[in-house]
């Protein structure tokens, strides 16, 4: 029975992270922490591999680490271990979709041929078509507005 409970906690944490990421993207990255995120909306021609925006990896890794620590060391908080695992799984999904698939920072795979993967590209392209913190749209990653499932779109990911 514990496996069902802990598996459910992990899945709920993964799903919940999409909303945490949406909120953080809209209100922190395009708000108070725009100075970290701004370079992600600018063309990258002769710059290094890393961006200031990559700092957010550490911001999201810290709660995951703390959940692993508390859940692993304190038996009464064991459920937190599975929250940490869920956060890590979402981080891996985010990395593979955002950094590998959308932005091609690693040349592991190219264009996927599903309606959903193309909608993700269109939504992210719409997000990146704006270069100021105020003009944002489509802040999530996995939940995509139905309008981006249409075949023709003027938005292309950078």
Secondary structure as UniProt FT lines:
FT   HELIX           2..23
FT   HELIX           24..32
FT   HELIX           34..37
FT   HELIX           38..41
FT   HELIX           52..54
FT   HELIX           55..73
FT   HELIX           75..77
FT   HELIX           78..94
FT   HELIX           95..102
FT   TURN            107..108
FT   HELIX           115..128
FT   HELIX           146..149
//
